[in-house]
């Protein structure tokens, strides 16, 4: 059948490199897709005949382009790294596909992948809008509710769950960066976490063994599940510590006693989260396994980021010393820990692109600089954030 007129895919050798780059770098952090199913669709030519699936593949290429040092991924006639993948991203009429969506799985995946790509562009607000639309599509389908899923997992059910959870993750963290309200709150959904099982064990000759991770073999999806639990804590922080003044007055979120209890509660919850992290994901700069090393780095970067978010409002000259100094110490320690973490990642992969860490880096910078304004030991404080060199910010 003739190729869809609006889509031009990369040449075959580059096509394979882009798909590998996407799954090796992006999908292991935000697992939207199931690789065996996606590759079956490509082999059957579905990306040529199905507009939505073709859009998914183009977005895979666009995101994968961020991780390739190949001039073919840049806009023709341009040497700008920022243009990587733009050739494929702009072919998709995303507004039309989403606004008039038939609530298909691929449309939901387009919302996820489009938002991920835009998060690394100069238009992050557009990505946040796309996340909101994706969540509305998910609610329209009903995939945010547990009762729509069967008792046994299926490929389609798990892909719907993955899409919803990725959208929720993006919604929470982008809202924490921009100050915008979250699109959906915790009480509005009740679906289970994604199945803790690697892609290759979803479809097996014996259906009784499908979706079962082999004993003793850690799953590559468990990092995302840990990150989602951290994301839920973030949601509570945004609704309490970062609530509007009107909401704080209405719910009684005010006063030094409330602040002490709230900080202590979040510290306790974060400590419990840290204790629950499986051994293969605990941060260890000497770990040999590359996938778990990268996942652990991202996981703990988000952990330190959340510590800063919880304590940053309380590092103020207006706070009593006994109240503000513990928060200063925690923010400074989080910044220092993240500095060492990102430095370790960069030393292992000097040329690797780490797109999901740049927001955390800037948050550490602003927080430690704020702490330095009221901290008597300014040399220690500034030493933390000064250690984040320009090469880290390029991530």
NORDA-V898208 format. One line per field, one symbol per residue. ss: DSSP state (A for helix, B for strand, O for the rest). phi: phi as a letter, one per 20 degrees, with the letter a starting at -180 (. if undefined). Layout:
ss=???
phi=???
This chain:
ss=OOOOOOOOOOOAAAAAAAAAAAAAAOOOOOOOOOAAAAAAAAAOOAAAAOAAAAAAAAAAAAAAAOOOOOAAAOOOOOOOAAAOOAAAAOOOOAAAAAAOOOOOAAAAAAAAAAAAAAOOOOOAAAAAAAAAAAAAAAAAAOOOOAAAOOOOOOAAAAAAAAAAAAAAAAAAAAAAAAOOOOOOOAAAOOOOOOOOOOAAAOOOOOAAAOOOOOOOOOOOOAAAAAAAAAAAAAAAAAAAOOOOAAAAAAAOOOOAAAAAAAAAAAAAAAAAAAAAOOAAAOOOOOOOOAAAAAAAAAAAAAAAAAAAAAAAOOOOOOOOAAAAAAAAAAAAAAAAAAAAAAAAAAAAOOOOOOOOOAAAAAAAAAAAAAAAAAOOOAAAAAAAAAOOOAAAAOO
phi=.ffgfedceffgffgfffffffffcdffecfeddggfffffffemffeedfffffgfffgffffffddecffeeggncdeffegnfgefffeefgffefdfelegffffffffffffffddecffffffffffffffffffnfedffeeffdfcffgffffgffffffgfffffffeenffffcdgfebbfffgfebfgfdfdcgeffefmcfgfndfefeffffffffffffggfffedfdffgfffffemebnffffffffffffffffffffeffgfdffbfdfeffffffffffffffffgfgfffegfddcffefgfeefgfgffffffffffgfffffffffcgdeedfedfffffffgffffffffcefeffffffffffefffffff
